[in-house]
Amino acid sequence: MNALAFIAPSRVGLLKYTALVTLLLLHSACVTHTESVYTDPPSPQVALEKRVALARQYIGEGNWDDAKRNLKAAAHIDPNNAEVHEAFALVFQSTGEPELAEESFKKAIRLDRKLSRARNNYAAFLFSQSRFEEAEKQLEQVIKDPLYSARPQAFINLGLCRLQLADRRGAQQAFERALLMERNSRIALLELAILRFEDGDYQAAEAYYANYRREVRQQSARGLWLGIRLAQHSGDHDAESSYVLALSNIYPKSAEYQAYKRVQSGE
């Protein structure tokens, strides 16, 4: 990403994006209920929903033991509830038990094939395992659900998968769809800017990058590296120096800063 040639970012950089999207989805699913003593025995369905809601709250807090305790109680009420197994999968994924996580994700999807949140989180899990083709297939199912509240993030995740599969056109289409639904999506704006830069469409790249900068307080290493290359292309030495300084100070160990140093040294 010669001085303006694109140097592909490390896989780690893209994994961080998907981890972020997944993390945002997890927190958005959290609730603020607290455990309490019932005055009257609740119906089984109400009790199950309360247990799952509490488990999601604990997952958001990183409290795995209490999350498991509530999910076990929920599973005792209904062992075939898809949301219970999806929540178990998130716990197992977070505690470093990928086999159990995958088993739970698959069971959740098998029990409710329309549970798009489970498919999206399973895709993020597969992405973290570098199983990009499998992740892409799950996401292609997710984006077909017009009522899924996190559909823009699913398109972003799909775009990131397609980048790893060297499907640039497919990735661009996915990011563009994400922007149609969420105009201020930082990831989609930056990735489209990079794709346009790679293709030599510098005007479009500048436009996407300008919108990206407006949406972030602090640019990512990936964003700063693109800014450096755009500034080099336009001959804006002040902007280039500013971006280089920020990249070296904030992300001195990043793959992007190492790429910049290699370009400068002529490697």
Secondary structure, 3 states (H helix, E strand, C coil): CCCCCCCCCCHHHHHHHHHHHHHHHHHHCCCCCCCCCCCCCCCHHHHHHHHHHHHHHHHHHCCHHHHHHHHHHHHHHCCCCHHHHHHHHHHHHHCCCHHHHHHHHHHHHHHCCCCHHHHHHHHHHHHHCCCHHHHHHHHHHHCCCCCCCCHHHHHHHHHHHHHHCCCHHHHHHHHHHHHHHCCCCHHHHHHHHHHHHHCCCHHHHHHHHHHHHHHCCCCCHHHHHHHHHHHHHHCCHHHHHHHHHHHHHHCCCCHHHHHHHHHHHCC
